[in-house]
Amino acid sequence: MKSILRYVLVAHTIFLFTQSALAGEFLSGTDGVVKFHEWTAWAIVGICAVQIAVAGLALRSGSASLWLLIGSVLVLLAEVLQTGTGYGRFLRVHLPLGVVLFGAVSWQLVSQFRKR
């Protein structure tokens, strides 16, 4: 179960990194990437839901901590807020929250590869 959780966390991190690249393209003047940015946002919310399920199973098997499960739920809530602020064009919240989300999920990823 731990290896599945690692794969999900890697995918989640890659999708979040892709979002920042798409946002950078959009902010530099390329309008065509907005749809991809939107689709990727919904994929990220879906990946996070999968992450919560896998983290719950990993917690039951002893290969993940309760903090990872709690953190995953909080990340999902933040990603839903992130999606809403994107649609509402509240960039003063949207951009910093994206940075925080990338840092949080990256930290979760690193924590699963550290030796205990």
Backbone as numpy.savetxt, mean C-alpha at the origin, in Angstrom:
# Nx Ny Nz CAx CAy CAz Cx Cy Cz
3.07 -19.91 5.02 2.25 -18.71 5.02 3.11 -17.45 5.02
4.28 -17.55 5.67 5.14 -16.37 5.73 5.63 -15.97 4.35
5.93 -16.94 3.48 6.40 -16.59 2.14 5.30 -15.94 1.31
4.05 -16.38 1.48 2.94 -15.74 0.77 2.79 -14.30 1.23
2.90 -14.09 2.54 2.81 -12.74 3.09 3.93 -11.86 2.52
5.10 -12.42 2.39 6.22 -11.65 1.82 5.93 -11.26 0.36
5.39 -12.19 -0.42 5.06 -11.88 -1.81 4.01 -10.78 -1.90
3.00 -10.86 -1.04 1.95 -9.84 -1.05 2.54 -8.49 -0.67
3.41 -8.46 0.33 4.03 -7.19 0.74 4.94 -6.63 -0.35
5.66 -7.49 -1.06 6.49 -7.03 -2.17 5.61 -6.42 -3.26
4.52 -7.10 -3.61 3.60 -6.57 -4.63 3.00 -5.24 -4.18
2.60 -5.15 -2.92 2.02 -3.92 -2.38 3.02 -2.77 -2.49
4.26 -3.02 -2.12 5.30 -2.00 -2.18 5.57 -1.57 -3.62
5.63 -2.53 -4.53 5.88 -2.21 -5.95 4.74 -1.37 -6.52
3.51 -1.72 -6.18 2.38 -0.93 -6.67 2.41 0.48 -6.11
2.77 0.64 -4.84 2.87 1.98 -4.26 3.98 2.79 -4.93
5.09 2.13 -5.22 6.17 2.82 -5.92 5.73 3.24 -7.32
4.99 2.37 -8.00 4.46 2.68 -9.31 3.55 3.90 -9.25
2.74 3.99 -8.19 1.87 5.15 -8.02 2.66 6.44 -7.98
3.77 6.43 -7.27 4.57 7.66 -7.19 5.16 8.02 -8.55
5.55 7.02 -9.32 6.07 7.29 -10.66 4.98 7.86 -11.56
3.78 7.29 -11.48 2.67 7.81 -12.28 2.29 9.21 -11.85
2.31 9.47 -10.55 2.01 10.82 -10.05 3.05 11.82 -10.54
4.30 11.42 -10.53 5.35 12.29 -11.02 5.17 12.63 -12.50
4.78 11.63 -13.28 4.51 11.87 -14.70 3.36 12.86 -14.87
2.30 12.66 -14.08 1.15 13.54 -14.17 1.51 14.96 -13.77
2.24 15.11 -12.68 2.62 16.44 -12.21 3.60 17.13 -13.16
4.31 16.34 -13.97 5.22 16.95 -14.93 4.53 17.32 -16.24
3.21 17.02 -16.33 2.47 17.48 -17.50 1.92 16.40 -18.40
2.15 15.13 -18.11 1.63 14.05 -18.94 0.24 13.67 -18.43
-0.80 14.06 -19.16 -2.17 13.83 -18.71 -2.65 12.39 -18.88
-2.06 11.67 -19.80 -2.55 10.33 -20.11 -2.38 9.30 -19.02
-1.56 9.58 -18.02 -1.30 8.59 -16.98 -2.32 8.63 -15.85
-3.23 9.58 -15.88 -4.20 9.73 -14.79 -5.06 8.48 -14.65
-5.51 7.90 -15.75 -6.33 6.69 -15.68 -5.54 5.53 -15.08
-4.27 5.39 -15.46 -3.44 4.33 -14.88 -3.25 4.56 -13.38
-3.09 5.81 -12.99 -2.95 6.17 -11.57 -4.22 5.76 -10.82
-5.38 5.99 -11.43 -6.65 5.62 -10.80 -6.77 4.09 -10.69
-6.50 3.38 -11.76 -6.61 1.92 -11.74 -5.64 1.31 -10.73
-4.43 1.85 -10.68 -3.44 1.35 -9.73 -3.89 1.61 -8.30
-4.56 2.72 -8.05 -5.07 3.01 -6.71 -6.05 1.93 -6.26
-6.95 1.53 -7.14 -7.91 0.49 -6.77 -7.23 -0.87 -6.62
-6.21 -1.13 -7.42 -5.45 -2.37 -7.27 -4.74 -2.40 -5.92
-4.22 -1.26 -5.49 -3.53 -1.17 -4.20 -4.49 -1.45 -3.05
-5.70 -0.90 -3.13 -6.70 -1.18 -2.09 -7.01 -2.68 -2.06
-7.12 -3.29 -3.22 -7.37 -4.73 -3.29 -6.22 -5.55 -2.72
-5.00 -5.16 -3.06 -3.83 -5.87 -2.54 -3.78 -5.74 -1.02
-4.14 -4.60 -0.50 -4.13 -4.41 0.95 -5.17 -5.30 1.62
-6.33 -5.47 0.99 -7.34 -6.37 1.53 -6.81 -7.81 1.58
-6.12 -8.21 0.52 -5.49 -9.53 0.50 -4.42 -9.61 1.59
-3.66 -8.54 1.77 -2.62 -8.51 2.80 -3.23 -8.73 4.18
-4.37 -8.11 4.45 -5.03 -8.29 5.74 -5.43 -9.74 5.94
-5.99 -10.36 4.91 -6.40 -11.76 5.02 -5.20 -12.67 5.26
-4.14 -12.45 4.50 -2.94 -13.29 4.65 -2.26 -13.03 5.99
-2.24 -11.79 6.44 -1.64 -11.48 7.74 -2.45 -12.13 8.86
-3.77 -12.18 8.72 -4.59 -12.86 9.72 -4.29 -14.35 9.77
-4.14 -14.97 8.61 -3.78 -16.40 8.58 -2.38 -16.63 9.12
-1.46 -15.73 8.78 -0.08 -15.86 9.28 -0.03 -15.66 10.79
-0.88 -14.80 11.31 -0.95 -14.61 12.76 -1.41 -15.89 13.44
-2.39 -16.55 12.86 -2.88 -17.80 13.44 -1.83 -18.89 13.42
-0.97 -18.88 12.39 0.08 -19.91 12.30 1.34 -19.51 13.06
1.37 -18.29 13.58 2.52 -17.85 14.36 3.64 -17.22 13.56
3.43 -16.97 12.26 4.50 -16.41 11.43 4.36 -14.91 11.22
3.39 -14.28 11.87 3.24 -12.83 11.80 2.76 -12.34 13.16
2.97 -11.06 13.39 2.57 -10.49 14.67 1.21 -9.81 14.57
0.62 -9.58 15.72 -0.64 -8.86 15.78 -0.45 -7.44 15.25
0.74 -6.87 15.49 1.01 -5.50 15.03 0.98 -5.39 13.51
1.41 -6.44 12.82 1.34 -6.41 11.36 -0.12 -6.39 10.91
-0.96 -7.17 11.55 -2.37 -7.19 11.19 -3.03 -5.84 11.48
-2.76 -5.28 12.65 -3.32 -3.97 13.00 -2.81 -2.91 12.03
-1.51 -2.94 11.76 -0.92 -1.98 10.82 -1.51 -2.11 9.43
-1.79 -3.33 8.99 -2.38 -3.55 7.67 -3.79 -2.97 7.59
-4.55 -3.11 8.66 -5.90 -2.53 8.69 -5.81 -1.00 8.63
-4.87 -0.43 9.39 -4.70 1.03 9.37 -4.24 1.51 8.00
-3.37 0.75 7.35 -2.92 1.10 6.00 -4.10 1.07 5.04
-4.98 0.06 5.16 -6.16 0.01 4.29 -7.03 1.25 4.49
-7.26 1.63 5.72 -8.06 2.83 5.98 -7.40 4.07 5.37
-6.09 4.16 5.50 -5.35 5.30 4.93 -5.40 5.27 3.40
-5.37 4.07 2.82 -5.43 3.98 1.35 -6.81 4.36 0.82
-7.85 4.03 1.56 -9.19 4.46 1.16 -9.28 5.98 1.25
-8.72 6.56 2.32 -8.66 8.02 2.43 -7.83 8.61 1.30
-6.74 7.95 0.97 -5.87 8.40 -0.12 -6.63 8.42 -1.45
-7.40 7.39 -1.70 -8.18 7.34 -2.93 -9.22 8.47 -2.96
-9.88 8.68 -1.85 -10.87 9.76 -1.78 -10.27 11.13 -1.97
-9.11 11.37 -1.37 -8.47 12.68 -1.54 -7.94 12.86 -2.95
-7.62 11.75 -3.62 -7.22 11.85 -5.02 -8.38 12.27 -5.91
-9.52 11.63 -5.71 -10.71 12.02 -6.49 -11.13 13.44 -6.18
-10.97 13.85 -4.92 -11.35 15.21 -4.52 -10.29 16.26 -4.84
-9.15 15.82 -5.34 -8.04 16.70 -5.70 -7.52 17.50 -4.49
-7.55 16.88 -3.33 -6.99 17.50 -2.11 -5.50 17.14 -2.03
-4.70 17.80 -2.86 -3.30 17.42 -2.98 -2.49 17.70 -1.72
-2.95 18.64 -0.90 -2.24 18.92 0.36 -2.30 17.74 1.32
-3.29 16.88 1.16 -3.39 15.65 1.94 -2.88 14.47 1.12
-3.25 14.44 -0.14 -2.98 13.30 -1.02 -1.48 13.00 -1.17
-0.69 14.02 -1.43 0.74 13.78 -1.66 1.49 13.34 -0.40
1.36 14.05 0.73 2.07 13.57 1.93 1.57 12.21 2.42
0.27 11.96 2.29 -0.26 10.67 2.71 0.32 9.54 1.86
0.54 9.81 0.59 1.18 8.81 -0.27 2.58 8.48 0.19
3.32 9.48 0.62 4.67 9.26 1.14 4.62 8.42 2.41
3.69 8.76 3.30 3.54 8.02 4.56 3.15 6.57 4.27
2.25 6.36 3.34 1.83 4.99 3.00 2.99 4.17 2.44
3.77 4.77 1.56 4.92 4.04 1.01 5.89 3.67 2.13
6.14 4.60 3.04 7.03 4.31 4.17 6.48 3.23 5.07
5.18 3.26 5.35 4.57 2.27 6.25 4.63 0.86 5.66
4.26 0.75 4.39 4.26 -0.58 3.77 5.69 -1.07 3.56
6.61 -0.17 3.25 8.02 -0.57 3.14 8.53 -1.08 4.48
8.14 -0.42 5.55 8.55 -0.87 6.88 7.96 -2.25 7.19
6.70 -2.47 6.81 6.10 -3.79 7.01 6.85 -4.85 6.22
7.24 -4.52 5.00 8.00 -5.45 4.17 9.33 -5.80 4.82
10.07 -4.79 5.24 11.37 -5.02 5.87 11.21 -5.85 7.14
10.16 -5.59 7.91 9.96 -6.32 9.16 9.72 -7.81 8.92
9.17 -8.16 7.77 8.94 -9.57 7.49 10.18 -10.30 6.99
11.20 -9.55 6.58 12.44 -10.19 6.13 13.53 -10.17 7.19
13.30 -9.47 8.29 14.29 -9.45 9.37 14.26 -10.76 10.14
15.42 -11.15 10.62 15.49 -12.35 11.47 15.05 -11.98 12.86
14.35 -12.87 13.50 13.87 -12.61 14.85 14.77 -13.23 15.87
